[in-house]
Amino acid sequence: MHSLLRSAAGVARRSLRVRASDDAVATAPVPQLPASSGPVMVWFQHDLRVADHPGLLAAINSGAPQLLPFFCLDPQLYAPLCLLPSGPAVLLAVLARLRQQLRAVGSDLVVRVGPAATTTAAIAGAAGVKRIVIERQEESRWLEAGHMLAQQLDSSALPTRISSWQAPLWQQGSFKPNFKDWKESRGPALAPLPAPGKVPPLPAGSSDVHGEVPSSSRELRPEDILEAYLTADTTASPEPRLAFLRSSVSELEVPAAPGASFLGLLGPLLGLGVLSSRQVYAKTLAAEVARWGGRMPLLGPGTVTAKAALAAVELNDFHRQLAGHIPQEGDAGTARGDPPARGSSSSSPAATSSWWGEEPVASAAASFDEAPDGVSQWGITDWPAGLPRRCSWRWRGALTDFCVVEPRNPRPGAPAIVLVHGFGAFGDQWRFNLGPLSEAGYRVFAPTLPGFGRSEKAALQYSQNAWRDFIRDFLVCVVGSPAVLAGNSIGGFIAASAAADYPSLVAGLALLNSAGPVTPGYTAADAAAAAAATSPSPNPWLVRAGTAALMLYLRSSIAKQLKWLYPTNPDNADEWLEQEIYRAACDSRSADVFASVFYLPKPRPLNFLVNDLWKGPTAVIQGVLDPLNDAQARSDLLVQQCAPVGLRAWNIQAGHCPHDEQPELVNAALLEFIEQMVEPTMQCGSSSSSSPAVVGAAVSKAQ
């Protein structure tokens, strides 16, 4: 009893300390730009607003005589919007609103359609722009667009410089890669900046380059939408067209995904920057204080929607900073050395490989480089082939990461290889496979599934189906061609599900100690009956209690568990792996991801997925010393049950994660499988073709 009381007192103290910090507000800084005697361009990307826009205020404060607000609709950069309900329509409404806001302060929005780098450079050159101001991004595709723009400006000998800005919710200097440490030390939140009262006029001659925004029937008022969302569980009556929010919140807030209503309903507005994290945070706190009689409840927000909104922007801010974090001495699970000096000649991958060598895969966003007077080259523009890098990509509003390495000598007509990790792991765990597989001539990707590793633990309804669809969208939006899927543990089951349900995106399937049942005699009728059946949901309180106990045990025994899973090579279950798993386990909502296992739908058998649905080249690469099951017998049963597709097995003396424990043997088996079983079928023109028609059909199905 005494220990329980001490624990409760500790929780109360932490809650009061965090609440006191979160209620406080600090003034957000406005970045300083060098004085400008010529026009300045503000390139709007995912910051489609006028209020709380540090870049716009900085451009005005630079004294520029003219200012050019600019938006470039690059179909490739904005293609992920097609994966969201009404995504393109929301973008049109947002652009119409932004133009209206700019016109109200004496300016306008110049809109063009085309490749971002060349189109932006052309507009800047025609208007005589001296400086381009953009928000610093984390996603690799946007970083590459910035690199390409810098190259375009250099090649045309334009004197234009590029400057970046950020709008963190908390001061960046306090960032720590461990979420718990960061939350304890981050200080007060930053208040949103006001909208400018007046914007300098457009450069002379730019009025004839206006691109008209297609008309939208949606009049978008994001502040009203946020207010209606925050009051959805009250008796307040929203305007009729927003009344749907009340029922939508109830539908989305389920025990399997607490907090999912905010990302589901307002995620696109946050993702496009119509609302900033600081605006959402300030508005939510003000609404809660007003609701509870002028003060915040003792233990924090008291309403479901407020909790969801605050948690969403907190996660968004943390993971954006994590993606671009430069490893420092003492960081858990990151490099221990000092980074190269910013702007120095040693900031190329080749020159810094010794420092990055302590971190298995280096962050592309952390390579960002900016000189005080702006940049002509951003970060590392020519990442050498053969050197893995970790990149970021948003999926359904959540920031995820993936490792990628391009081959030095590409193999003609070869498929890409996509490596899918298991439960609790991450893409970097394929550290010993990325380089060797690329040396054989293949493009290699290792995504981190949403909810794991350094990917955001967003409030989503996690399940094997959600992760399957993530792999589908990753293949369409990032890889861009059919690939060999190789998955370990639950990653094997996810890979098999993706191959079964989206076969035109997959060239081959490799299962490494895959999760999932093997059920002889299972038929399509059984699958239909299982899909129609319903099962009672577990008690949420028991799930929370069980999850908390399991998380506490696992966090305290990571090293022991890893050694147990790596019986033949425990040295590869090293401190970096242990610390990175621990870091991820400390992330906010990591317990919710873990709890998802209690809500997973009944899985379809592996043999049904492979035999009846996928029907393509399949390999089993089995660590037969897996302590979690009789791996040898399981491998033999899969071979027997999947005889119709000619499944082949490679049995390896290793445990549950053979790719990390015995990577040389796994790499050899994977390459043999691809060269002998996958590539011949591609050359014969099988359904796993990489033709544009097949990929286009797959994209249509994915949407």
C-alpha positions in Angstrom: 0.0 0.0 0.0 2.8 2.4 0.9 4.5 1.7 -2.4 1.3 2.5 -4.3 0.8 5.7 -2.4 4.4 6.8 -3.2 3.9 5.9 -6.8 0.7 7.9 -6.9 2.4 10.9 -5.3 5.2 10.7 -7.9 2.6 10.7 -10.7 0.9 13.7 -9.2 4.2 15.6 -8.8 5.1 14.9 -12.4 1.7 15.9 -13.6 1.8 19.2 -11.8 5.3 19.9 -13.0 4.4 19.1 -16.6 1.1 21.1 -16.4 2.9 24.1 -15.0 5.4 24.0 -17.8 2.8 23.4 -20.5 0.5 26.3 -19.3 3.4 28.7 -19.6 3.9 30.5 -22.9 7.1 32.0 -24.3 7.5 34.5 -27.1 8.4 32.8 -30.4 11.4 34.2 -32.2 11.3 35.6 -35.7 14.3 34.6 -37.8 16.6 37.4 -38.9 17.4 37.7 -42.6 20.1 39.9 -44.1 18.8 43.3 -45.3 17.6 43.0 -48.9 17.5 45.7 -51.6 15.7 43.4 -54.0 12.6 41.2 -54.1 12.3 38.3 -51.7 10.2 35.2 -52.5 8.3 33.2 -49.8 7.9 29.7 -51.2 4.8 28.2 -49.5 5.0 24.4 -49.2 3.4 22.9 -46.1 2.9 26.3 -44.5 -0.2 27.5 -46.2 -1.2 30.2 -43.8 -0.4 33.8 -43.0 -0.6 33.8 -39.2 2.2 32.2 -37.2 4.5 32.3 -40.3 8.0 33.1 -39.2 9.3 33.1 -42.8 6.8 35.6 -44.0 7.5 38.0 -41.1 11.3 37.5 -41.6 10.9 38.4 -45.3 8.9 41.6 -44.4 11.4 42.5 -41.7 14.3 42.2 -44.1 13.2 45.5 -45.7 12.7 44.0 -49.1 10.9 46.5 -51.4 8.8 43.7 -53.0 7.7 40.3 -51.8 6.6 37.4 -54.0 4.4 34.8 -52.2 4.7 31.7 -54.4 3.2 28.2 -54.5 4.3 25.5 -56.9 2.0 22.5 -57.5 4.5 19.8 -58.3 2.4 16.7 -58.9 5.1 14.4 -57.6 5.6 16.3 -54.3 1.9 16.5 -53.6 0.9 13.0 -54.9 0.5 11.6 -51.4 -2.6 13.8 -51.0 -4.3 11.4 -53.3 -4.1 8.8 -50.6 -6.2 10.9 -48.2 -10.0 11.3 -48.5 -10.7 14.5 -50.5 -7.0 15.4 -50.3 -6.8 17.3 -53.6 -10.1 19.1 -52.8 -8.8 20.2 -49.4 -5.6 21.6 -51.1 -7.6 23.7 -53.5 -9.7 25.1 -50.7 -6.6 25.9 -48.7 -4.9 27.7 -51.6 -8.0 29.7 -52.3 -8.1 30.8 -48.6 -4.3 31.6 -48.6 -4.8 33.8 -51.7 -7.7 35.6 -50.0 -5.7 36.2 -46.9 -2.7 37.6 -48.9 -5.0 39.9 -50.9 -6.4 41.3 -47.7 -2.9 42.6 -46.7 -2.0 44.0 -50.1 -0.4 41.1 -51.8 -1.4 38.0 -53.8 -0.4 34.4 -54.4 1.6 33.4 -57.5 0.7 29.8 -58.4 2.5 27.7 -61.0 2.2 24.0 -61.9 5.4 22.0 -62.8 8.6 20.5 -61.4 9.3 22.4 -58.2 13.0 23.2 -58.7 12.9 24.4 -62.3 9.6 26.2 -62.0 10.7 28.1 -58.8 14.1 29.0 -60.3 12.4 30.3 -63.4 9.9 32.5 -61.5 12.7 33.8 -59.2 14.9 34.7 -62.2 12.1 36.5 -64.1 11.2 38.6 -61.0 14.8 39.3 -60.0 14.4 37.6 -56.6 17.4 38.0 -54.3 16.4 35.5 -51.7 14.0 32.6 -51.4 12.6 31.9 -48.0 11.3 28.4 -47.3 10.3 26.2 -44.3 12.9 23.6 -43.4 11.5 20.2 -44.2 12.2 16.7 -43.0 10.8 14.6 -45.8 13.4 13.4 -48.2 11.4 14.5 -51.3 11.2 18.0 -50.1 14.9 18.1 -49.1 15.8 16.9 -52.6 13.6 19.6 -54.1 15.6 22.2 -52.2 18.9 20.6 -53.3 17.7 20.7 -56.9 16.6 24.3 -56.6 20.0 25.3 -55.3 21.6 23.5 -58.3 19.3 25.3 -60.7 20.2 28.7 -59.2 23.9 27.9 -59.4 23.8 26.6 -63.0 22.0 29.8 -64.1 24.4 32.0 -62.3 21.6 33.7 -60.4 22.7 35.6 -57.3 19.6 34.2 -55.4 20.2 32.8 -51.9 18.0 30.4 -50.0 17.1 30.8 -46.3 15.1 28.5 -44.1 12.9 28.9 -41.1 11.2 26.6 -38.6 8.2 27.0 -36.2 8.8 24.6 -33.3 6.3 24.3 -30.6 9.1 24.2 -28.0 12.6 25.8 -28.3 14.9 23.6 -30.4 17.9 24.1 -28.2 16.3 22.0 -25.5 15.8 18.9 -27.8 16.7 15.5 -26.6 16.1 12.3 -28.6 14.6 10.5 -25.7 11.0 11.7 -25.4 10.8 11.5 -21.6 14.0 13.5 -21.2 12.8 16.1 -23.8 9.5 16.5 -22.1 11.2 17.1 -18.7 13.6 19.8 -20.1 11.9 21.5 -22.9 10.5 24.5 -21.0 7.4 26.6 -21.9 5.6 26.3 -25.2 6.0 29.1 -27.8 3.1 31.3 -28.6 2.0 31.6 -32.2 3.1 34.7 -34.0 0.5 37.3 -35.3 -0.4 37.7 -39.0 1.3 40.7 -40.7 -0.9 43.8 -41.1 0.7 44.7 -44.4 2.8 42.8 -47.0 5.1 44.6 -49.5 3.8 44.6 -53.1 4.5 42.0 -55.7 7.6 42.6 -57.9 6.9 44.6 -61.1 5.8 42.4 -63.9 4.8 39.4 -61.7 1.1 40.1 -62.0 1.0 38.4 -65.4 2.3 35.1 -64.0 -0.6 34.5 -61.7 -2.0 31.0 -61.9 -5.6 30.8 -61.0 -6.6 28.4 -58.3 -9.5 26.2 -59.5 -12.7 27.1 -57.9 -13.7 25.1 -54.8 -17.1 24.8 -53.3 -15.6 24.5 -49.9 -15.1 27.7 -47.9 -12.5 26.7 -45.4 -12.3 28.3 -42.0 -9.9 26.1 -40.1 -10.3 28.1 -36.8 -14.0 27.3 -36.8 -13.3 23.6 -37.6 -10.8 23.4 -34.7 -13.3 25.1 -32.3 -16.1 22.8 -33.4 -13.8 19.8 -32.9 -12.8 20.9 -29.4 -16.4 21.3 -28.3 -17.7 18.2 -30.0 -18.4 16.5 -26.7 -20.3 19.4 -25.2 -23.8 20.7 -25.5 -22.6 23.6 -27.7 -24.3 23.7 -31.1 -21.8 24.1 -33.9 -22.9 25.5 -37.2 -24.9 23.0 -39.2 -22.2 22.1 -41.7 -19.8 21.2 -38.9 -22.3 19.1 -36.9 -20.8 15.9 -38.4 -17.8 16.4 -36.2 -19.7 15.2 -33.1 -20.6 11.8 -34.5 -17.2 11.5 -36.2 -15.3 12.0 -33.0 -17.4 9.2 -31.4 -16.7 6.9 -34.3 -13.0 7.5 -34.3 -12.3 7.5 -30.6 -12.2 3.7 -30.0 -10.3 1.8 -27.3 -7.9 0.4 -30.0 -7.0 4.0 -31.1 -7.4 6.6 -28.3 -6.9 10.1 -29.7 -7.4 9.0 -33.3 -10.1 11.7 -33.9 -7.7 14.6 -34.2 -5.5 13.1 -36.9 -8.5 11.6 -38.7 -10.4 14.9 -38.8 -7.9 17.7 -38.7 -4.7 15.9 -39.9 -4.8 17.3 -43.4 -5.1 20.9 -42.0 -2.0 20.3 -39.8 -0.1 18.5 -42.6 -0.6 21.3 -45.1 0.2 23.9 -42.4 -3.1 25.6 -42.6 -3.0 25.4 -38.8 0.4 25.4 -37.1 1.2 23.2 -34.1 1.5 26.4 -32.0 -1.9 27.6 -33.0 -3.5 24.3 -32.2 -1.7 24.1 -28.9 -2.7 27.6 -27.8 -6.3 27.3 -29.0 -6.7 24.0 -27.2 -5.3 25.2 -23.9 -7.4 28.3 -24.0 -10.6 26.3 -24.7 -9.8 23.9 -21.8 -9.1 26.8 -19.4 -12.4 28.4 -20.4 -14.3 25.2 -20.0 -13.1 24.5 -16.5 -13.7 27.9 -15.0 -10.5 29.6 -15.7 -7.9 27.0 -14.8 -6.6 23.7 -16.2 -7.7 20.5 -14.4 -5.2 19.2 -12.0 -4.1 16.2 -14.1 -4.2 17.9 -17.4 -6.9 18.2 -20.2 -10.2 16.8 -19.1 -11.8 16.2 -22.5 -11.2 13.6 -25.1 -10.7 16.1 -28.0 -8.3 18.3 -26.1 -6.2 15.4 -25.1 -6.1 14.2 -28.7 -5.2 17.6 -30.1 -2.4 18.3 -27.6 -0.9 14.8 -27.9 -1.0 15.1 -31.7 0.9 18.4 -32.0 3.3 17.3 -29.2 4.2 14.1 -31.2 4.4 16.1 -34.4 6.9 18.6 -32.9 9.0 15.9 -31.3 9.4 13.7 -34.4 10.1 16.6 -36.7 13.0 17.6 -34.4 14.0 14.0 -34.1 14.3 13.5 -37.8 16.8 16.4 -38.2 18.6 15.8 -34.9 22.4 15.7 -35.1 23.7 12.9 -32.8 25.4 14.3 -29.7 27.6 12.8 -27.0 25.4 10.8 -24.7 22.4 10.3 -27.0 20.8 6.9 -26.5 21.1 4.8 -29.6 22.9 7.4 -31.7 26.5 8.2 -32.8 28.9 9.1 -30.0 31.3 11.3 -31.9 31.1 15.0 -32.8 29.5 16.0 -36.1 31.5 17.8 -38.7 31.4 21.6 -38.6 28.5 23.1 -40.5 29.5 24.6 -43.8 32.9 22.9 -43.7 34.4 21.0 -46.6 34.2 17.8 -44.6 30.4 17.7 -44.6 30.3 15.3 -47.5 29.3 11.7 -46.8 32.7 10.4 -47.9 34.5 12.8 -45.6 32.3 12.1 -42.6 31.8 8.3 -43.0 34.1 7.7 -40.0 31.8 9.7 -37.8 28.6 8.3 -39.3 30.1 4.8 -39.0 29.1 4.8 -35.3 25.5 5.2 -36.3 24.5 2.3 -38.7 22.4 4.6 -41.0 22.9 8.3 -41.1 20.0 10.8 -41.2 19.5 12.7 -44.4 17.6 15.5 -42.7 20.4 15.9 -40.1 22.8 16.5 -43.0 21.1 19.8 -43.7 23.7 22.6 -44.0 23.0 26.3 -44.1 25.5 29.2 -44.1 24.6 32.4 -42.2 23.9 34.4 -45.3 21.8 31.7 -47.0 22.9 28.6 -49.0 23.7 27.9 -52.6 24.0 24.1 -51.7 21.7 22.4 -49.2 23.0 19.6 -47.1 24.6 16.9 -49.2 23.4 17.1 -52.7 25.3 14.1 -54.1 24.8 11.2 -51.6 27.2 8.5 -52.8 25.8 5.3 -54.1 26.4 2.4 -51.7 26.0 4.6 -48.6 22.7 4.0 -46.7 20.8 7.0 -45.5 17.7 7.4 -43.3 15.0 9.5 -44.8 11.5 10.7 -43.7 8.1 10.3 -45.3 4.6 11.2 -44.1 1.9 8.6 -44.2 -1.7 9.5 -43.2 -0.3 12.5 -41.4 2.3 10.7 -39.4 6.0 11.1 -39.9 7.8 7.8 -40.7 11.3 7.0 -41.6 13.0 4.6 -44.0 16.5 3.5 -44.9 17.6 3.5 -48.5 20.7 2.8 -50.4 21.3 3.1 -54.1 23.6 0.6 -55.9 27.0 1.6 -57.2 26.5 -0.5 -60.3 22.7 -1.0 -60.9 21.7 -4.4 -62.2 19.7 -3.9 -65.4 16.0 -4.7 -65.0 16.4 -5.7 -61.3 13.6 -5.3 -58.8 14.0 -3.2 -55.7 14.3 -4.9 -52.4 12.1 -3.8 -49.5 13.0 -5.2 -46.0 10.2 -5.2 -43.4 11.1 -5.4 -39.8 9.3 -7.2 -36.9 7.3 -6.0 -33.9 9.3 -3.6 -31.7 12.1 -3.3 -34.3 12.8 -0.7 -37.0 14.3 -0.3 -40.5 17.8 0.3 -39.2 17.9 -3.2 -37.8 18.6 -4.3 -41.4 22.0 -2.5 -41.0 24.1 -5.5 -42.1 21.9 -6.2 -45.2 21.4 -2.8 -46.8 24.9 -2.3 -48.1 25.7 -5.9 -49.2 22.4 -6.2 -51.1 23.0 -2.9 -52.9 26.5 -4.0 -53.8 24.8 -6.8 -55.8 23.1 -4.1 -57.9 19.8 -3.6 -56.2 18.0 -0.6 -54.8 17.3 -1.5 -51.2 14.7 0.1 -48.8 14.0 -0.7 -45.2 11.0 1.3 -43.9 10.1 1.7 -40.3 6.5 0.9 -39.8 4.3 3.5 -38.2 4.4 3.2 -34.4 7.9 1.7 -34.2 11.5 3.0 -34.0 11.8 6.6 -35.0 8.5 6.7 -36.8 5.8 8.7 -35.1 3.6 6.8 -32.7 0.5 8.6 -34.0 -3.0 7.9 -32.8 -3.9 5.4 -35.5 -5.7 2.1 -35.4 -2.7 -0.2 -35.7 -3.2 -3.6 -37.2 -1.7 -6.0 -39.7 -4.1 -4.5 -42.3 -2.9 -0.9 -41.5 0.7 -1.9 -41.8 0.0 -3.8 -45.0 -1.5 -0.7 -46.5 1.5 1.3 -45.4 3.7 -1.1 -47.3 1.4 -0.7 -50.3 1.6 3.1 -50.2 5.3 3.0 -49.6 5.8 0.9 -52.8 3.6 3.3 -54.8 4.8 6.6 -53.5 8.5 6.0 -52.5 9.8 2.9 -54.3 7.8 3.5 -57.5 8.2 0.0 -59.0 7.5 -3.6 -58.0 9.8 -5.0 -55.4 10.9 -8.1 -53.6 9.4 -8.0 -50.1 11.4 -9.6 -47.4 9.9 -9.6 -43.9 10.9 -10.8 -40.5 8.5 -11.9 -37.7 5.3 -9.9 -38.0 7.0 -8.1 -40.9 6.9 -11.4 -42.8 3.2 -11.7 -42.3 2.7 -8.0 -43.4 4.8 -8.6 -46.5 2.8 -11.8 -47.3 -0.5 -9.8 -46.8 0.8 -7.1 -49.2 1.8 -9.6 -51.8 -1.5 -11.4 -51.5 -3.7 -8.3 -51.7 -1.6 -6.1 -54.1 0.3 -8.7 -56.2 1.0 -6.3 -59.0 3.3 -4.3 -56.7 5.3 -7.3 -55.7 8.0 -9.2 -57.6 8.9 -11.8 -55.0 8.3 -12.7 -51.3 10.8 -13.8 -48.7 9.6 -14.8 -45.2 12.2 -14.7 -42.4 10.9 -16.5 -39.3 7.5 -15.1 -40.2 4.6 -14.7 -37.8 1.2 -16.0 -38.8 -0.6 -19.3 -38.6 -0.1 -22.2 -41.0 -3.4 -24.0 -41.4 -3.7 -27.0 -43.7 -6.9 -27.1 -45.7 -7.8 -23.5 -45.3 -10.0 -22.2 -48.1 -11.5 -19.0 -49.5 -14.8 -19.9 -47.8 -13.0 -20.0 -44.5 -11.5 -16.6 -45.1 -14.9 -15.2 -46.0 -16.4 -16.6 -42.8 -13.6 -15.3 -40.7 -14.0 -11.8 -42.2 -17.7 -11.8 -41.5 -17.3 -13.0 -37.9 -17.1 -10.6 -35.0 -15.4 -11.1 -31.7 -15.8 -9.2 -28.4 -13.3 -6.5 -27.7 -11.1 -7.0 -24.7 -11.7 -4.9 -21.6 -9.8 -1.6 -22.1 -8.8 -1.4 -18.4 -7.3 -4.9 -18.5 -5.5 -4.1 -21.7 -4.0 -0.9 -20.2 -2.9 -2.8 -17.0 -1.5 -5.7 -19.0 0.3 -3.4 -21.4 1.8 -1.3 -18.6 3.1 -4.4 -16.8 4.6 -5.9 -20.0 6.2 -2.6 -21.1 7.8 -2.2 -17.7 9.2 -5.7 -17.8 10.5 -5.4 -21.4 12.1 -2.0 -20.8 14.0 -3.5 -17.9 15.2 -6.6 -19.8 15.9 -5.5 -23.4 19.5 -6.7 -23.3 18.6 -10.1 -21.9 15.8 -10.6 -24.4 18.0 -9.7 -27.3 20.7 -12.1 -26.3 18.1 -14.8 -26.0 16.8 -14.1 -29.5 20.4 -14.2 -31.0 21.7 -17.6 -29.8 24.6 -18.0 -32.2 25.9 -14.5 -32.4 24.9 -12.5 -29.3 27.5 -9.9 -30.0 25.2 -8.5 -32.7 22.6 -7.9 -30.1 24.7 -4.9 -29.2 24.4 -1.7 -27.1 23.3 0.4 -30.1 20.3 -2.0 -30.8 19.4 -2.1 -27.1 19.5 1.6 -26.7 17.6 2.3 -29.8 14.8 -0.1 -28.8 14.8 1.6 -25.4 14.6 5.0 -26.9 11.6 4.0 -29.0 9.9 2.4 -26.0 10.1 5.8 -24.2 8.2 7.6 -27.0 4.8 9.0 -26.2 2.0 6.5 -27.1 4.5 3.6 -27.5 2.3 1.8 -25.0 -0.7 2.3 -27.3 1.1 0.7 -30.2 2.0 -2.3 -28.0 -1.6 -2.5 -26.8 -2.7 -2.9 -30.4 -1.8 -6.6 -30.2 -4.8 -7.1 -28.0 -7.1 -5.7 -30.8 -5.6 -7.3 -33.9 -8.1 -9.1 -36.1 -7.7 -12.8 -36.6 -4.9 -13.4 -39.2 -5.3 -15.3 -42.4 -3.0 -18.3 -42.6 0.3 -17.8 -44.3 -0.2 -20.8 -46.6 -3.5 -19.3 -47.8 -1.9 -15.9 -48.5 1.0 -17.5 -50.5 -0.9 -20.3 -52.3 -4.3 -18.9 -53.0 -3.7 -15.2 -53.3 -0.1 -14.3 -54.0 0.9 -17.4 -56.2 4.3 -15.9 -57.0 8.0 -16.7 -56.2 8.3 -17.3 -52.5 11.2 -18.1 -50.1 11.4 -19.1 -46.5 14.7 -18.1 -44.8 14.4 -19.6 -41.4 16.5 -19.3 -38.3 15.9 -22.8 -37.0 17.2 -22.0 -33.5 14.3 -19.5 -32.9 13.5 -19.8 -29.2 9.9 -18.6 -29.8 8.7 -21.8 -31.6 9.8 -25.0 -33.4 11.2 -23.1 -36.3 12.4 -26.2 -38.2 9.0 -27.9 -38.1 7.3 -24.6 -39.1 9.6 -24.2 -42.1 8.9 -27.8 -43.2 5.2 -27.3 -42.9 5.3 -24.1 -45.0 7.2 -25.9 -47.7 4.7 -28.8 -47.7 1.6 -26.5 -47.7 3.0 -24.1 -50.3 4.2 -26.8 -52.8 1.9 -25.5 -55.6 3.9 -22.3 -55.9 7.3 -24.0 -55.5 8.2 -22.4 -52.2 11.9 -22.9 -51.4 13.4 -22.9 -47.9 16.8 -21.9 -46.7 17.3 -23.1 -43.1 20.0 -21.2 -41.1 21.6 -21.8 -37.7 20.2 -18.7 -36.1 17.5 -17.4 -33.9 14.4 -15.2 -34.4 16.2 -12.4 -36.3 18.5 -14.3 -38.7 19.1 -11.2 -40.9 20.8 -9.4 -38.0 22.3 -12.4 -36.3 23.8 -14.1 -39.4 23.6 -11.4 -42.1 26.1 -13.0 -44.5 24.0 -16.2 -44.7 20.7 -14.3 -45.1 22.2 -12.0 -47.8 23.4 -14.9 -49.8 20.1 -16.7 -49.5 18.1 -13.6 -50.5 20.4 -13.0 -53.6 20.1 -16.6 -54.6 16.3 -16.5 -54.3 16.1 -13.3 -56.4 18.5 -14.3 -59.1 17.2 -17.8 -59.5 13.5 -17.5 -58.8 12.4 -13.9 -59.1 14.3 -12.4 -62.0 13.6 -15.2 -64.5 9.8 -14.8 -63.9 10.1 -11.0 -64.5 12.0 -11.6 -67.8 9.2 -14.0 -68.9 6.7 -11.2 -68.5 4.8 -12.5 -65.4 2.2 -10.4 -63.6 4.9 -9.0 -61.5 6.0 -6.7 -64.3 7.4 -3.3 -63.7 5.6 -1.8 -66.7 4.0 1.6 -66.2 0.6 0.1 -67.0 0.8 -2.4 -64.1 2.1 0.2 -61.7 -0.6 2.6 -62.8 -3.3 0.0 -62.2 -1.8 -0.7 -58.7 -1.9 3.0 -57.9 -5.6 3.2 -58.9 -6.3 0.2 -56.7 -4.4 1.7 -53.8 -6.4 4.8 -54.0 
